[in-house]
Amino acid sequence: MMNFLVKTIANAAALAVAVWLVGDITLTGDSTGKKIGTLLLVALIFGLVNFLVKPVVKLLSLPLLILTLGLFTLVVNALMLLLTSWLADKLDLSFHVEGFWTAVLGGLIISIVSWALNVVLPDGD
């Protein structure tokens, strides 16, 4: 349970960095508390999307991953971020990613920040 909590907080922090750095990734809210709550909910959605959907997409795109020497992973990460944005919209959360190239940049930033935070934070195992 602690590992899940640490990874969710790391995802929320990575999403916050992406919102801060990329102008077309938006998080709106009346107060800082609502923004943090929305960010945590979006991090949960993002974690579920990465846990449930991403392995299937990676398996189906395996030939492209091999052909591009793994660079297609950027496209897969962008699609997962766009799916998270779509689900957040359906759940009436104020998180939105505008366009594919914004999602590519956001996915890259989220991957780097998540990796760095997971190196620093305890694993819980």
MDTraj code that builds the backbone (N, CA, C; nanometers):
import mdtraj as md
import numpy as np

residues = "MET MET ASN PHE LEU VAL LYS THR ILE ALA ASN ALA ALA ALA LEU ALA VAL ALA VAL TRP LEU VAL GLY ASP ILE THR LEU THR GLY ASP SER THR GLY LYS LYS ILE GLY THR LEU LEU LEU VAL ALA LEU ILE PHE GLY LEU VAL ASN PHE LEU VAL LYS PRO VAL VAL LYS LEU LEU SER LEU PRO LEU LEU ILE LEU THR LEU GLY LEU PHE THR LEU VAL VAL ASN ALA LEU MET LEU LEU LEU THR SER TRP LEU ALA ASP LYS LEU ASP LEU SER PHE HIS VAL GLU GLY PHE TRP THR ALA VAL LEU GLY GLY LEU ILE ILE SER ILE VAL SER TRP ALA LEU ASN VAL VAL LEU PRO ASP GLY ASP".split()
xyz = np.array([
    [0.0818, -0.1192, 0.0000],
    [0.0000, 0.0000, 0.0000],
    [0.0866, 0.1261, 0.0000],
    [0.1966, 0.1206, 0.0746],
    [0.2862, 0.2364, 0.0814],
    [0.3500, 0.2625, -0.0551],
    [0.3854, 0.1549, -0.1258],
    [0.4447, 0.1687, -0.2585],
    [0.3470, 0.2363, -0.3544],
    [0.2194, 0.1988, -0.3474],
    [0.1160, 0.2592, -0.4314],
    [0.1023, 0.4080, -0.4006],
    [0.1038, 0.4426, -0.2739],
    [0.0918, 0.5820, -0.2327],
    [0.2115, 0.6647, -0.2802],
    [0.3305, 0.6102, -0.2665],
    [0.4519, 0.6805, -0.3100],
    [0.4498, 0.7017, -0.4613],
    [0.4107, 0.6002, -0.5356],
    [0.4060, 0.6131, -0.6818],
    [0.2985, 0.7121, -0.7259],
    [0.1854, 0.7153, -0.6557],
    [0.0796, 0.8109, -0.6888],
    [0.1260, 0.9535, -0.6623],
    [0.1933, 0.9754, -0.5517],
    [0.2448, 1.1091, -0.5212],
    [0.3529, 1.1484, -0.6215],
    [0.4367, 1.0539, -0.6607],
    [0.5391, 1.0826, -0.7621],
    [0.4734, 1.1175, -0.8957],
    [0.3679, 1.0452, -0.9331],
    [0.2939, 1.0779, -1.0560],
    [0.2315, 1.2163, -1.0475],
    [0.1745, 1.2492, -0.9316],
    [0.1127, 1.3810, -0.9134],
    [0.2171, 1.4915, -0.9256],
    [0.3342, 1.4690, -0.8674],
    [0.4411, 1.5685, -0.8780],
    [0.4887, 1.5824, -1.0221],
    [0.5009, 1.4703, -1.0928],
    [0.5435, 1.4748, -1.2328],
    [0.4398, 1.5461, -1.3192],
    [0.3133, 1.5209, -1.2934],
    [0.2070, 1.5905, -1.3663],
    [0.2096, 1.7401, -1.3353],
    [0.2374, 1.7752, -1.2104],
    [0.2453, 1.9166, -1.1722],
    [0.3594, 1.9863, -1.2454],
    [0.4725, 1.9192, -1.2587],
    [0.5850, 1.9770, -1.3329],
    [0.5479, 1.9959, -1.4796],
    [0.4786, 1.8981, -1.5374],
    [0.4361, 1.9100, -1.6774],
    [0.3377, 2.0251, -1.6948],
    [0.2450, 2.0420, -1.6001],
    [0.1501, 2.1539, -1.6070],
    [0.2251, 2.2860, -1.5974],
    [0.3254, 2.2910, -1.5125],
    [0.4038, 2.4128, -1.4912],
    [0.4890, 2.4482, -1.6136],
    [0.5476, 2.3469, -1.6790],
    [0.6402, 2.3722, -1.7898],
    [0.5727, 2.3862, -1.9257],
    [0.4636, 2.3164, -1.9478],
    [0.3997, 2.3139, -2.0793],
    [0.2691, 2.3938, -2.0713],
    [0.2611, 2.4996, -2.1498],
    [0.1465, 2.5892, -2.1436],
    [0.0145, 2.5261, -2.1862],
    [0.0185, 2.4273, -2.2757],
    [-0.1052, 2.3678, -2.3262],
    [-0.1543, 2.2488, -2.2437],
    [-0.0877, 2.2203, -2.1331],
    [-0.1396, 2.1237, -2.0361],
    [-0.1935, 2.2083, -1.9215],
    [-0.3244, 2.2043, -1.9044],
    [-0.3874, 2.2959, -1.8090],
    [-0.4512, 2.2216, -1.6920],
    [-0.4433, 2.2851, -1.5779],
    [-0.5067, 2.2394, -1.4556],
    [-0.5701, 2.3620, -1.3929],
    [-0.7014, 2.3642, -1.3888],
    [-0.7700, 2.4812, -1.3347],
    [-0.8430, 2.4433, -1.2070],
    [-0.8651, 2.5445, -1.1259],
    [-0.9364, 2.5230, -1.0013],
    [-0.9479, 2.6540, -0.9260],
    [-1.0424, 2.6574, -0.8330],
    [-1.0666, 2.7785, -0.7566],
    [-0.9569, 2.8065, -0.6554],
    [-0.9064, 2.7018, -0.5929],
    [-0.8067, 2.7197, -0.4877],
    [-0.6931, 2.6202, -0.5067],
    [-0.5882, 2.6412, -0.4312],
    [-0.4742, 2.5499, -0.4373],
    [-0.5135, 2.4109, -0.3889],
    [-0.5977, 2.4037, -0.2891],
    [-0.6423, 2.2744, -0.2376],
    [-0.7181, 2.1940, -0.3419],
    [-0.8055, 2.2610, -0.4169],
    [-0.8801, 2.1919, -0.5227],
    [-0.7862, 2.1471, -0.6344],
    [-0.6865, 2.2298, -0.6656],
    [-0.5896, 2.1909, -0.7685],
    [-0.5110, 2.0678, -0.7243],
    [-0.4703, 2.0649, -0.5982],
    [-0.3950, 1.9497, -0.5476],
    [-0.4828, 1.8247, -0.5489],
    [-0.6086, 1.8390, -0.5075],
    [-0.7008, 1.7254, -0.5110],
    [-0.7230, 1.6745, -0.6522],
    [-0.7407, 1.7666, -0.7462],
    [-0.7578, 1.7286, -0.8862],
    [-0.6321, 1.6596, -0.9377],
    [-0.5163, 1.7137, -0.9008],
    [-0.3898, 1.6555, -0.9447],
    [-0.3737, 1.5135, -0.8905],
    [-0.4131, 1.4895, -0.7664],
    [-0.4041, 1.3544, -0.7103],
    [-0.5005, 1.2586, -0.7799],
    [-0.6212, 1.3059, -0.8105],
    [-0.7164, 1.2209, -0.8834],
    [-0.6675, 1.1896, -1.0245],
    [-0.6115, 1.2901, -1.0920],
    [-0.5561, 1.2682, -1.2264],
    [-0.4371, 1.1726, -1.2188],
    [-0.3569, 1.1831, -1.1133],
    [-0.2439, 1.0908, -1.0962],
    [-0.2934, 0.9474, -1.0780],
    [-0.4043, 0.9299, -1.0059],
    [-0.4632, 0.7966, -0.9920],
    [-0.5108, 0.7427, -1.1267],
    [-0.5779, 0.8286, -1.2032],
    [-0.6240, 0.7881, -1.3365],
    [-0.5052, 0.7532, -1.4243],
    [-0.4015, 0.8369, -1.4210],
    [-0.2810, 0.8149, -1.5015],
    [-0.2142, 0.6824, -1.4624],
    [-0.2089, 0.6551, -1.3332],
    [-0.1517, 0.5285, -1.2869],
    [-0.2324, 0.4088, -1.3336],
    [-0.3643, 0.4196, -1.3283],
    [-0.4495, 0.3101, -1.3764],
    [-0.4357, 0.2895, -1.5265],
    [-0.4303, 0.3990, -1.6014],
    [-0.4121, 0.3889, -1.7464],
    [-0.2787, 0.3220, -1.7771],
    [-0.1736, 0.3627, -1.7063],
    [-0.0422, 0.3034, -1.7297],
    [-0.0364, 0.1568, -1.6871],
    [-0.1159, 0.1205, -1.5869],
    [-0.1168, -0.0171, -1.5391],
    [-0.2009, -0.1091, -1.6279],
    [-0.3149, -0.0592, -1.6749],
    [-0.4081, -0.1440, -1.7488],
    [-0.3923, -0.1374, -1.9005],
    [-0.3762, -0.0186, -1.9542],
    [-0.3801, -0.0001, -2.0994],
    [-0.2406, -0.0047, -2.1622],
    [-0.1433, 0.0576, -2.0966],
    [-0.0105, 0.0702, -2.1568],
    [0.0555, -0.0637, -2.1933],
    [0.0475, -0.1677, -2.1090],
    [0.1090, -0.2954, -2.1497],
    [0.0482, -0.3537, -2.2775],
    [-0.0823, -0.3394, -2.2925],
    [-0.1488, -0.3909, -2.4127],
    [-0.1030, -0.3129, -2.5356],
    [-0.0978, -0.1807, -2.5233],
    [-0.0547, -0.0973, -2.6358],
    [0.0911, -0.1263, -2.6706],
    [0.1756, -0.1434, -2.5694],
    [0.3163, -0.1743, -2.5963],
    [0.3310, -0.3106, -2.6653],
    [0.2516, -0.4072, -2.6240],
    [0.2574, -0.5387, -2.6871],
    [0.2137, -0.5315, -2.8331],
    [0.1042, -0.4589, -2.8581],
    [0.0549, -0.4467, -2.9955],
    [0.1481, -0.3645, -3.0843],
    [0.2234, -0.2732, -3.0240],
    [0.3139, -0.1893, -3.1032],
    [0.4580, -0.2387, -3.0967],
    [0.4779, -0.3603, -3.0525],
    [0.6133, -0.4152, -3.0391],
    [0.6966, -0.4060, -3.1674],
    [0.6409, -0.4372, -3.2844],
    [0.7233, -0.4219, -3.4054],
    [0.7714, -0.2773, -3.4271],
    [0.6845, -0.1797, -3.3997],
    [0.7263, -0.0393, -3.4134],
    [0.8288, -0.0012, -3.3076],
    [0.8152, -0.0556, -3.1874],
    [0.9139, -0.0283, -3.0828],
    [1.0510, -0.0813, -3.1228],
    [1.0532, -0.1999, -3.1808],
    [1.1803, -0.2584, -3.2245],
    [1.2366, -0.1813, -3.3437],
    [1.1507, -0.1494, -3.4384],
    [1.1940, -0.0784, -3.5593],
    [1.2526, 0.0592, -3.5272],
    [1.1936, 0.1285, -3.4292],
    [1.2406, 0.2640, -3.3957],
    [1.3388, 0.2645, -3.2789],
    [1.3841, 0.1461, -3.2391],
    [1.4775, 0.1312, -3.1269],
    [1.4236, 0.1939, -2.9987],
    [1.2952, 0.1815, -2.9776],
    [1.2321, 0.2277, -2.8551],
    [1.1776, 0.3685, -2.8586],
    [1.2037, 0.4439, -2.9638],
    [1.1549, 0.5820, -2.9701],
    [1.0029, 0.5898, -2.9794],
    [0.9404, 0.4831, -3.0257],
    [0.7948, 0.4810, -3.0337],
    [0.7321, 0.4864, -2.8937],
    [0.8120, 0.4605, -2.7915],
    [0.7644, 0.4721, -2.6536],
    [0.7160, 0.6139, -2.6246],
    [0.7772, 0.7134, -2.6867],
    [0.7316, 0.8517, -2.6707],
    [0.5881, 0.8672, -2.7195],
    [0.5561, 0.8023, -2.8297],
    [0.4204, 0.8078, -2.8839],
    [0.3235, 0.7345, -2.7905],
    [0.3653, 0.6209, -2.7382],
    [0.2804, 0.5450, -2.6457],
    [0.2541, 0.6280, -2.5200],
    [0.3585, 0.6927, -2.4657],
    [0.3405, 0.7779, -2.3474],
    [0.2470, 0.8949, -2.3777],
    [0.2591, 0.9523, -2.4955],
    [0.1707, 1.0631, -2.5342],
    [0.0264, 1.0158, -2.5428],
    [0.0055, 0.8986, -2.5989],
    [-0.1308, 0.8444, -2.6085],
    [-0.1895, 0.8159, -2.4707],
    [-0.1065, 0.7694, -2.3771],
    [-0.1547, 0.7446, -2.2411],
    [-0.1922, 0.8760, -2.1716],
    [-0.1157, 0.9818, -2.1981],
    [-0.1471, 1.1123, -2.1406],
    [-0.2747, 1.1693, -2.2020],
    [-0.2924, 1.1518, -2.3325],
    [-0.4160, 1.1969, -2.3973],
    [-0.5368, 1.1183, -2.3470],
    [-0.5209, 0.9883, -2.3252],
    [-0.6296, 0.9072, -2.2704],
    [-0.6632, 0.9528, -2.1286],
    [-0.5619, 0.9848, -2.0498],
    [-0.5847, 1.0365, -1.9148],
    [-0.6607, 1.1684, -1.9199],
    [-0.6231, 1.2559, -2.0135],
    [-0.6930, 1.3835, -2.0296],
    [-0.8390, 1.3612, -2.0674],
    [-0.8635, 1.2671, -2.1575],
    [-0.9999, 1.2376, -2.2006],
    [-1.0833, 1.1829, -2.0844],
    [-1.0243, 1.0901, -2.0076],
    [-1.0949, 1.0339, -1.8927],
    [-1.1205, 1.1398, -1.7860],
    [-1.0235, 1.2288, -1.7645],
    [-1.0421, 1.3376, -1.6675],
    [-1.1563, 1.4282, -1.7111],
    [-1.1672, 1.4522, -1.8413],
    [-1.2777, 1.5333, -1.8930],
    [-1.4115, 1.4634, -1.8699],
    [-1.4155, 1.3337, -1.8923],
    [-1.5391, 1.2574, -1.8705],
    [-1.5784, 1.2538, -1.7232],
    [-1.4796, 1.2598, -1.6340],
    [-1.5060, 1.2599, -1.4899],
    [-1.5191, 1.4017, -1.4348],
    [-1.5229, 1.4997, -1.5245],
    [-1.5411, 1.6408, -1.4895],
    [-1.4285, 1.6934, -1.4002],
    [-1.3067, 1.6498, -1.4291],
    [-1.1881, 1.7031, -1.3617],
    [-1.1278, 1.8103, -1.4507],
    [-1.0709, 1.9113, -1.3900],
    [-1.0222, 2.0259, -1.4675],
    [-0.8767, 2.0072, -1.5108],
    [-0.8506, 1.9002, -1.5839],
    [-0.7178, 1.8712, -1.6388],
    [-0.7346, 1.8476, -1.7882],
    [-0.6527, 1.9165, -1.8683],
    [-0.6666, 1.9020, -2.0133],
    [-0.5307, 1.9119, -2.0818],
    [-0.5106, 1.8243, -2.1793],
    [-0.3915, 1.8264, -2.2644],
    [-0.4380, 1.8629, -2.4048],
    [-0.3819, 1.9680, -2.4600],
    [-0.4239, 2.0210, -2.5901],
    [-0.3313, 1.9724, -2.7003],
    [-0.3690, 1.8658, -2.7692],
    [-0.2969, 1.8233, -2.8883],
    [-0.1929, 1.7156, -2.8653],
    [-0.1582, 1.6500, -2.9759],
    [-0.0661, 1.5364, -2.9720],
    [0.0756, 1.5774, -2.9351],
    [0.1281, 1.6825, -2.9983],
    [0.2673, 1.7213, -2.9729],
    [0.2860, 1.7743, -2.8319],
    [0.1833, 1.8370, -2.7786],
    [0.1869, 1.8776, -2.6381],
    [0.1931, 1.7538, -2.5495],
    [0.1179, 1.6506, -2.5862],
    [0.1187, 1.5253, -2.5102],
    [0.2547, 1.4564, -2.5189],
    [0.3205, 1.4642, -2.6341],
    [0.4544, 1.4048, -2.6472],
    [0.5511, 1.4738, -2.5522],
    [0.5510, 1.6076, -2.5536],
    [0.6399, 1.6830, -2.4647],
    [0.6033, 1.6579, -2.3187],
    [0.4749, 1.6589, -2.2877],
    [0.4307, 1.6323, -2.1513],
    [0.4672, 1.4921, -2.1053],
    [0.4498, 1.3937, -2.1932],
    [0.4871, 1.2561, -2.1598],
    [0.6354, 1.2413, -2.1336],
    [0.7166, 1.3131, -2.2106],
    [0.8613, 1.3103, -2.1901],
    [0.8977, 1.3710, -2.0548],
    [0.8381, 1.4842, -2.0244],
    [0.8649, 1.5503, -1.8959],
    [0.8186, 1.4625, -1.7801],
    [0.6999, 1.4053, -1.7911],
    [0.6463, 1.3197, -1.6850],
    [0.7347, 1.1970, -1.6655],
    [0.7835, 1.1379, -1.7739],
    [0.8707, 1.0208, -1.7628],
    [1.0003, 1.0544, -1.6909],
    [1.0606, 1.1673, -1.7252],
    [1.1874, 1.2067, -1.6634],
    [1.1680, 1.2380, -1.5152],
    [1.0654, 1.3167, -1.4842],
    [1.0413, 1.3540, -1.3444],
    [1.0021, 1.2322, -1.2613],
    [0.9176, 1.1447, -1.3146],
    [0.8781, 1.0230, -1.2419],
    [0.9986, 0.9341, -1.2157],
    [1.0841, 0.9202, -1.3142],
    [1.2045, 0.8393, -1.2964],
    [1.2909, 0.8975, -1.1852],
    [1.3136, 1.0298, -1.1894],
    [1.3972, 1.0937, -1.0881],
    [1.3365, 1.0805, -0.9486],
    [1.2066, 1.0988, -0.9374],
    [1.1415, 1.0874, -0.8072],
    [1.1414, 0.9446, -0.7559],
    [1.1251, 0.8479, -0.8442],
    [1.1269, 0.7076, -0.8014],
    [1.2665, 0.6624, -0.7602],
    [1.3700, 0.7291, -0.8119],
    [1.5070, 0.7002, -0.7677],
    [1.5264, 0.7544, -0.6263],
    [1.4734, 0.8728, -0.5995],
    [1.4939, 0.9385, -0.4717],
    [1.4022, 0.8833, -0.3616],
    [1.2748, 0.8608, -0.3951],
    [1.1778, 0.8173, -0.2951],
    [1.1958, 0.6689, -0.2616],
    [1.1570, 0.6302, -0.1409],
    [1.1690, 0.4886, -0.1028],
    [1.0746, 0.4008, -0.1837],
    [1.1177, 0.2771, -0.2055],
    [1.0409, 0.1847, -0.2881],
    [0.9269, 0.1193, -0.2113],
    [0.9440, 0.0956, -0.0848],
    [0.8382, 0.0362, -0.0045],
    [0.8371, -0.1158, -0.0077],
    [0.9282, -0.1790, -0.0781],
    [0.9328, -0.3261, -0.0834],
    [1.0150, -0.3820, 0.0301],
])
top = md.Topology()
chain = top.add_chain()
for i, resn in enumerate(residues, 1):
    res = top.add_residue(resn, chain, resSeq=i)
    for name in ("N", "CA", "C"):
        top.add_atom(name, md.element.get_by_symbol(name[0]), res)
traj = md.Trajectory(xyz[None], top)
